[in-house]
Amino acid sequence: MEIFIARQPIFDRQQQVYAYELLFRSGLENIFNHTDVEHASSKVALDSFFILGIDTITGGKKAFINTSRGMLVNGYIALLPREMTVVEILETVEPDREVIAACRKLKQAGYLIALDDFIDEERYKPLVEMADILKIDFLTTKKDEQKRLIERYAPRGIRLAAEKVETRETLQEAMEMGYSYFQGFFFSKPTIISGKEIPGFKVNYLRILQEIHRPDLDYEKVEEIMKMEMSLSYKLLRYINSAFFGWRVEIRSIKHALVMLGESDFKRWASFISLSNMAKDKPNELVFQAILRGRYMEELAPMVRLSERAQDLFLMGMFSLIDAIVDRPLLDILVEMPIAEDIKAALMGEKGPLGDIYELMRSYEQGEWNRFSELAAWKKIDEEKIPPLYRKALEWASESFSAAQIVG
């Protein structure tokens, strides 16, 4: 049995990741031959912690776990480590005596409690008195109601989290209203201002990306570029001499480093660094997500019978967020990039073999399990073989992100 899990970031007011909400596979009857779906749901959550390793999934951040009535009253949720767990009580859970008693025990044990899709009704009062976080649907809850909730509960020390924050304009509005946390993919969409020019330093890194991704890599020209960009040269030598590689000899020159890394790994590394430098004014999660997407799509290549294009799929995943990094329309950027036309087409949302794979990746990433299953069936993929690839990509992205020293 494979465990299907995705994650969605929850940011604080500094746009740093506070936690991840873990999104589990819905339609559990498709995985578990078990009549008790409550039990199956609990098992998925527990296995995610104890089998997959929560540090791998969340990178050491807290995990918001969607919690059903059964998980509460049967004590399953209390098996998870309190320092890593935020108990997110679903809106479908009725606050009866057993539920309230279970929440009281969790609160006394030191767990944080969040109420999902919160609606301010009298029957939820006992839960609100124990809640640390109230999650509000920012799109469907009226603005005057949101302001009332913030004015009522923030002074009590209860933090409010805005869900479905998908644009920077929405983020700014939610921050001005007084929310403490923000959930959604606002960081992955560009803020496009008419007439705005790309800053000079971002243009330089775009040129580096253009050069390294030409079909025939010119090592002499690359070395010349690296020498002109001293910070890039320094980071390359620091990276390749790190414990991540464990070379027995110290690498002292740019050319030596390029040869030792090899073309494929050099392109990956240079892409990491270029993206991270262009995204210095953005949340770190944006660059991490680009790296994760790239590796995930590269891992998918053999499964979708495109092993020979694994590097192209890696590039497609990496470039899928470049519009958000430079705040320009994606089409404007891709026109100048020397990458395959079918990759450009897929990134622009056009249908086709690569477009289907890109959508498959996105549906898994966002926990859209029904769409994911449809696409897997369409591509004749055994979907239960995909979760290990996602975990491997997470592990690799975490190690690479740290080794390339692009955090912060």
NORWO-V426294 format. One record per residue. RES is the residue in one small letter. PHI is phi in degrees with one decimal (* if undefined). D_CENTER is the distance of its C-alpha to the mean C-alpha in Angstrom with 1 decimal. Layout:
res->RES phi->PHI d_center->D_CENTER
res->RES phi->PHI d_center->D_CENTER
//
This chain:
res->m phi->* d_center->24.0
res->e phi->-103.6 d_center->20.3
res->i phi->-105.8 d_center->17.7
res->f phi->-92.6 d_center->15.0
res->i phi->-149.1 d_center->11.9
res->a phi->-127.9 d_center->8.4
res->r phi->-145.6 d_center->6.3
res->q phi->-128.9 d_center->5.9
res->p phi->-72.5 d_center->6.2
res->i phi->-122.0 d_center->9.9
res->f phi->-100.7 d_center->11.5
res->d phi->-94.3 d_center->15.1
res->r phi->-72.0 d_center->17.8
res->q phi->-90.9 d_center->17.2
res->q phi->62.8 d_center->13.7
res->q phi->-100.4 d_center->12.5
res->v phi->-69.9 d_center->10.0
res->y phi->-87.6 d_center->12.6
res->a phi->-163.5 d_center->10.9
res->y phi->-124.1 d_center->8.5
res->e phi->-84.6 d_center->10.3
res->l phi->-89.1 d_center->10.6
res->l phi->-106.5 d_center->11.6
res->f phi->-93.8 d_center->14.5
res->r phi->-59.6 d_center->16.5
res->s phi->-86.9 d_center->19.1
res->g phi->64.9 d_center->22.6
res->l phi->-62.3 d_center->23.1
res->e phi->-65.3 d_center->26.6
res->n phi->-76.0 d_center->25.3
res->i phi->-109.4 d_center->24.3
res->f phi->-100.4 d_center->26.7
res->n phi->-86.3 d_center->30.4
res->h phi->-147.2 d_center->31.0
res->t phi->-78.7 d_center->32.6
res->d phi->-95.8 d_center->30.9
res->v phi->-66.2 d_center->27.5
res->e phi->-58.2 d_center->27.1
res->h phi->-64.3 d_center->27.7
res->a phi->-62.2 d_center->25.2
res->s phi->-60.0 d_center->22.4
res->s phi->-63.3 d_center->23.3
res->k phi->-63.6 d_center->23.4
res->v phi->-60.5 d_center->19.9
res->a phi->-62.6 d_center->18.7
res->l phi->-66.4 d_center->21.1
res->d phi->-62.9 d_center->20.4
res->s phi->-62.7 d_center->16.7
res->f phi->-75.7 d_center->17.9
res->f phi->-90.3 d_center->21.0
res->i phi->-98.3 d_center->20.4
res->l phi->-76.0 d_center->16.8
res->g phi->91.0 d_center->16.8
res->i phi->-65.0 d_center->14.7
res->d phi->-62.2 d_center->14.3
res->t phi->-66.9 d_center->12.5
res->i phi->-72.3 d_center->10.1
res->t phi->-112.2 d_center->9.5
res->g phi->61.9 d_center->10.9
res->g phi->88.7 d_center->13.8
res->k phi->-82.2 d_center->12.4
res->k phi->-68.9 d_center->14.0
res->a phi->-120.0 d_center->13.1
res->f phi->-82.7 d_center->14.2
res->i phi->-110.9 d_center->16.1
res->n phi->-62.3 d_center->17.7
res->t phi->-119.9 d_center->21.3
res->s phi->-87.6 d_center->24.2
res->r phi->-61.4 d_center->27.9
res->g phi->-62.0 d_center->28.6
res->m phi->-63.0 d_center->26.0
res->l phi->-72.9 d_center->27.5
res->v phi->-73.8 d_center->31.2
res->n phi->-86.6 d_center->31.1
res->g phi->81.0 d_center->29.5
res->y phi->-62.3 d_center->26.6
res->i phi->-63.9 d_center->24.0
res->a phi->-73.2 d_center->26.3
res->l phi->-80.0 d_center->25.7
res->l phi->-85.8 d_center->22.3
res->p phi->-65.6 d_center->22.3
res->r phi->-65.4 d_center->22.8
res->e phi->-72.7 d_center->21.3
res->m phi->-111.6 d_center->17.8
res->t phi->-111.9 d_center->18.1
res->v phi->-112.1 d_center->18.2
res->v phi->-80.1 d_center->20.3
res->e phi->-97.9 d_center->19.2
res->i phi->-82.6 d_center->22.4
res->l phi->-65.8 d_center->22.1
res->e phi->-66.1 d_center->24.3
res->t phi->-82.5 d_center->26.4
res->v phi->-81.7 d_center->27.6
res->e phi->-77.7 d_center->31.2
res->p phi->-79.4 d_center->32.1
res->d phi->-83.3 d_center->35.2
res->r phi->-60.8 d_center->37.0
res->e phi->-65.3 d_center->35.2
res->v phi->-65.3 d_center->31.7
res->i phi->-63.0 d_center->32.9
res->a phi->-64.7 d_center->34.5
res->a phi->-64.6 d_center->31.4
res->c phi->-66.6 d_center->29.3
res->r phi->-62.6 d_center->32.2
res->k phi->-63.6 d_center->32.0
res->l phi->-63.0 d_center->28.3
res->k phi->-62.1 d_center->28.9
res->q phi->-65.6 d_center->31.8
res->a phi->-82.1 d_center->29.8
res->g phi->100.3 d_center->27.4
res->y phi->-78.2 d_center->24.3
res->l phi->-85.4 d_center->22.4
res->i phi->-120.2 d_center->22.8
res->a phi->-121.9 d_center->20.9
res->l phi->-106.6 d_center->22.4
res->d phi->-82.8 d_center->20.2
res->d phi->45.1 d_center->21.4
res->f phi->-65.8 d_center->24.2
res->i phi->-124.0 d_center->27.6
res->d phi->-80.6 d_center->30.4
res->e phi->-119.2 d_center->33.1
res->e phi->-57.6 d_center->35.8
res->r phi->-66.0 d_center->34.9
res->y phi->-90.3 d_center->31.6
res->k phi->-54.9 d_center->33.5
res->p phi->-60.7 d_center->33.7
res->l phi->-75.3 d_center->29.9
res->v phi->-61.4 d_center->29.4
res->e phi->-64.3 d_center->31.8
res->m phi->-105.2 d_center->29.5
res->a phi->-76.5 d_center->26.1
res->d phi->-99.3 d_center->24.1
res->i phi->-137.8 d_center->21.5
res->l phi->-111.4 d_center->22.1
res->k phi->-98.6 d_center->19.4
res->i phi->-115.7 d_center->20.7
res->d phi->-72.7 d_center->19.9
res->f phi->-69.6 d_center->20.1
res->l phi->-85.1 d_center->21.1
res->t phi->-101.1 d_center->23.8
res->t phi->-85.3 d_center->25.3
res->k phi->-60.7 d_center->28.1
res->k phi->-61.9 d_center->27.8
res->d phi->-66.1 d_center->31.1
res->e phi->-69.4 d_center->29.9
res->q phi->-61.5 d_center->26.8
res->k phi->-61.8 d_center->29.0
res->r phi->-64.3 d_center->31.4
res->l phi->-63.9 d_center->28.8
res->i phi->-64.7 d_center->27.6
res->e phi->-64.6 d_center->31.2
res->r phi->-81.1 d_center->32.1
res->y phi->-103.9 d_center->29.5
res->a phi->-59.6 d_center->28.1
res->p phi->-62.4 d_center->31.6
res->r phi->-84.0 d_center->31.5
res->g phi->89.2 d_center->28.5
res->i phi->-85.8 d_center->26.1
res->r phi->-89.8 d_center->22.8
res->l phi->-110.6 d_center->21.5
res->a phi->-115.8 d_center->17.9
res->a phi->-89.4 d_center->17.4
res->e phi->-94.6 d_center->15.3
res->k phi->64.5 d_center->14.5
res->v phi->-90.1 d_center->14.3
res->e phi->-107.9 d_center->13.5
res->t phi->-136.2 d_center->15.6
res->r phi->-69.4 d_center->16.7
res->e phi->-65.0 d_center->20.1
res->t phi->-65.5 d_center->18.9
res->l phi->-59.2 d_center->17.2
res->q phi->-61.8 d_center->20.5
res->e phi->-63.2 d_center->22.5
res->a phi->-65.8 d_center->20.7
res->m phi->-65.3 d_center->21.2
res->e phi->-64.7 d_center->24.8
res->m phi->-74.7 d_center->25.4
res->g phi->109.3 d_center->24.5
res->y phi->-67.0 d_center->21.2
res->s phi->-95.1 d_center->19.7
res->y phi->-131.0 d_center->16.1
res->f phi->-142.1 d_center->14.0
res->q phi->-117.8 d_center->11.3
res->g phi->147.2 d_center->9.9
res->f phi->-110.0 d_center->8.5
res->f phi->-57.1 d_center->11.5
res->f phi->-70.6 d_center->10.1
res->s phi->-98.3 d_center->9.5
res->k phi->-122.3 d_center->13.2
res->p phi->-74.3 d_center->16.3
res->t phi->-101.4 d_center->19.0
res->i phi->-96.0 d_center->22.0
res->i phi->-113.9 d_center->25.3
res->s phi->-57.8 d_center->28.4
res->g phi->82.2 d_center->30.3
res->k phi->-73.9 d_center->27.7
res->e phi->-93.0 d_center->27.9
res->i phi->-72.4 d_center->25.3
res->p phi->-54.4 d_center->26.1
res->g phi->-54.7 d_center->28.1
res->f phi->-66.6 d_center->25.9
res->k phi->-71.8 d_center->23.0
res->v phi->-61.1 d_center->25.7
res->n phi->-58.1 d_center->26.7
res->y phi->-72.1 d_center->23.3
res->l phi->-63.3 d_center->23.2
res->r phi->-65.2 d_center->26.6
res->i phi->-62.7 d_center->25.5
res->l phi->-61.0 d_center->22.8
res->q phi->-60.8 d_center->25.5
res->e phi->-69.7 d_center->27.9
res->i phi->-73.8 d_center->25.9
res->h phi->-103.9 d_center->24.8
res->r phi->-69.4 d_center->28.4
res->p phi->-53.4 d_center->29.8
res->d phi->-110.5 d_center->32.3
res->l phi->-67.7 d_center->30.8
res->d phi->-95.9 d_center->33.6
res->y phi->-62.2 d_center->33.4
res->e phi->-64.4 d_center->36.1
res->k phi->-69.5 d_center->34.4
res->v phi->-63.1 d_center->31.1
res->e phi->-61.3 d_center->33.1
res->e phi->-63.1 d_center->34.8
res->i phi->-63.0 d_center->31.6
res->m phi->-62.7 d_center->30.2
res->k phi->-68.1 d_center->33.6
res->m phi->-74.3 d_center->33.5
res->e phi->-102.5 d_center->30.0
res->m phi->-61.1 d_center->30.9
res->s phi->-63.3 d_center->27.6
res->l phi->-68.8 d_center->26.0
res->s phi->-62.5 d_center->28.9
res->y phi->-61.0 d_center->28.6
res->k phi->-66.5 d_center->24.9
res->l phi->-63.2 d_center->25.7
res->l phi->-66.0 d_center->28.6
res->r phi->-65.7 d_center->26.7
res->y phi->-65.1 d_center->23.9
res->i phi->-73.4 d_center->26.2
res->n phi->-90.6 d_center->28.5
res->s phi->-75.0 d_center->25.8
res->a phi->-65.4 d_center->26.0
res->f phi->-58.3 d_center->23.0
res->f phi->-99.0 d_center->25.7
res->g phi->71.6 d_center->28.8
res->w phi->-61.2 d_center->31.3
res->r phi->-83.8 d_center->34.9
res->v phi->-119.8 d_center->36.0
res->e phi->-77.1 d_center->34.7
res->i phi->-98.8 d_center->33.6
res->r phi->-111.5 d_center->35.2
res->s phi->-118.1 d_center->35.2
res->i phi->-63.1 d_center->32.7
res->k phi->-63.1 d_center->34.4
res->h phi->-59.7 d_center->34.4
res->a phi->-63.6 d_center->30.6
res->l phi->-62.8 d_center->30.0
res->v phi->-66.4 d_center->32.3
res->m phi->-66.5 d_center->30.8
res->l phi->-70.6 d_center->27.2
res->g phi->87.6 d_center->28.3
res->e phi->-60.5 d_center->27.2
res->s phi->-62.7 d_center->24.0
res->d phi->-68.5 d_center->22.6
res->f phi->-64.0 d_center->23.9
res->k phi->-60.6 d_center->22.2
res->r phi->-61.1 d_center->18.8
res->w phi->-61.1 d_center->19.6
res->a phi->-62.5 d_center->21.1
res->s phi->-66.3 d_center->18.1
res->f phi->-54.6 d_center->15.8
res->i phi->-65.0 d_center->18.5
res->s phi->-62.9 d_center->19.2
res->l phi->-62.0 d_center->15.8
res->s phi->-66.3 d_center->15.4
res->n phi->-71.1 d_center->18.9
res->m phi->-70.5 d_center->18.4
res->a phi->-104.8 d_center->15.5
res->k phi->-63.1 d_center->17.4
res->d phi->-95.1 d_center->17.7
res->k phi->-119.7 d_center->14.0
res->p phi->-60.0 d_center->11.3
res->n phi->-55.1 d_center->10.4
res->e phi->-58.7 d_center->6.7
res->l phi->-63.6 d_center->7.8
res->v phi->-69.0 d_center->9.5
res->f phi->-59.3 d_center->7.3
res->q phi->-63.9 d_center->4.9
res->a phi->-64.4 d_center->8.5
res->i phi->-64.9 d_center->9.8
res->l phi->-61.5 d_center->7.6
res->r phi->-60.1 d_center->8.6
res->g phi->-59.5 d_center->12.0
res->r phi->-66.9 d_center->12.7
res->y phi->-62.0 d_center->11.7
res->m phi->-69.4 d_center->14.0
res->e phi->-64.2 d_center->16.5
res->e phi->-65.1 d_center->16.7
res->l phi->-74.0 d_center->17.3
res->a phi->-50.9 d_center->20.2
res->p phi->-62.9 d_center->23.0
res->m phi->-68.3 d_center->22.1
res->v phi->-100.8 d_center->22.6
res->r phi->60.7 d_center->25.6
res->l phi->-132.8 d_center->24.4
res->s phi->-55.4 d_center->24.7
res->e phi->-69.4 d_center->26.6
res->r phi->-116.1 d_center->23.8
res->a phi->-57.2 d_center->21.0
res->q phi->-66.5 d_center->20.8
res->d phi->-64.7 d_center->20.8
res->l phi->-66.9 d_center->17.8
res->f phi->-59.3 d_center->16.0
res->l phi->-63.0 d_center->17.1
res->m phi->-61.7 d_center->16.1
res->g phi->-63.9 d_center->12.4
res->m phi->-62.6 d_center->12.8
res->f phi->-79.7 d_center->14.8
res->s phi->-65.7 d_center->12.9
res->l phi->-117.7 d_center->11.6
res->i phi->-68.4 d_center->14.9
res->d phi->-65.2 d_center->16.4
res->a phi->-71.7 d_center->14.1
res->i phi->-72.7 d_center->14.9
res->v phi->-106.3 d_center->18.6
res->d phi->55.7 d_center->19.0
res->r phi->-135.8 d_center->21.1
res->p phi->-56.9 d_center->21.4
res->l phi->-58.3 d_center->19.7
res->l phi->-60.0 d_center->23.2
res->d phi->-59.9 d_center->24.9
res->i phi->-74.9 d_center->22.7
res->l phi->-67.2 d_center->22.9
res->v phi->-56.5 d_center->26.6
res->e phi->-91.8 d_center->27.1
res->m phi->-90.8 d_center->24.9
res->p phi->-83.0 d_center->26.8
res->i phi->-120.2 d_center->24.5
res->a phi->-57.6 d_center->25.6
res->e phi->-63.7 d_center->26.4
res->d phi->-71.6 d_center->24.8
res->i phi->-68.6 d_center->21.4
res->k phi->-58.8 d_center->22.1
res->a phi->-62.3 d_center->23.2
res->a phi->-63.1 d_center->20.1
res->l phi->-66.0 d_center->17.8
res->m phi->-86.3 d_center->20.3
res->g phi->90.0 d_center->19.9
res->e phi->-77.9 d_center->23.2
res->k phi->-72.5 d_center->24.0
res->g phi->149.8 d_center->24.8
res->p phi->-55.8 d_center->23.9
res->l phi->-73.0 d_center->20.9
res->g phi->-62.8 d_center->19.9
res->d phi->-64.8 d_center->19.9
res->i phi->-67.3 d_center->17.7
res->y phi->-61.4 d_center->15.2
res->e phi->-67.6 d_center->15.3
res->l phi->-60.1 d_center->15.2
res->m phi->-61.7 d_center->11.8
res->r phi->-63.8 d_center->10.5
res->s phi->-65.6 d_center->12.4
res->y phi->-68.8 d_center->11.0
res->e phi->-56.2 d_center->7.3
res->q phi->-96.5 d_center->8.6
res->g phi->69.1 d_center->11.2
res->e phi->-88.1 d_center->14.0
res->w phi->-67.8 d_center->16.1
res->n phi->-64.4 d_center->19.4
res->r phi->-65.6 d_center->18.4
res->f phi->-58.3 d_center->16.7
res->s phi->-64.2 d_center->20.1
res->e phi->-60.2 d_center->22.1
res->l phi->-68.4 d_center->20.6
res->a phi->-62.1 d_center->20.8
res->a phi->-65.7 d_center->24.5
res->w phi->-62.7 d_center->25.1
res->k phi->-89.4 d_center->24.1
res->k phi->57.1 d_center->26.0
res->i phi->-108.7 d_center->23.1
res->d phi->-74.5 d_center->23.4
res->e phi->-63.7 d_center->20.1
res->e phi->-74.1 d_center->20.6
res->k phi->-88.5 d_center->20.3
res->i phi->-82.1 d_center->16.7
res->p phi->-51.9 d_center->15.0
res->p phi->-61.8 d_center->16.4
res->l phi->-66.8 d_center->15.0
res->y phi->-64.3 d_center->11.4
res->r phi->-64.0 d_center->12.4
res->k phi->-61.8 d_center->14.3
res->a phi->-65.1 d_center->11.5
res->l phi->-60.5 d_center->9.4
res->e phi->-62.5 d_center->12.8
res->w phi->-65.2 d_center->13.8
res->a phi->-62.9 d_center->10.8
res->s phi->-63.6 d_center->11.4
res->e phi->-65.8 d_center->15.1
res->s phi->-67.8 d_center->15.1
res->f phi->-58.9 d_center->13.2
res->s phi->-73.7 d_center->15.8
res->a phi->-65.0 d_center->18.7
res->a phi->-76.4 d_center->18.3
res->q phi->54.7 d_center->18.5
res->i phi->-110.2 d_center->16.1
res->v phi->-73.5 d_center->14.7
res->g phi->77.2 d_center->16.5
//
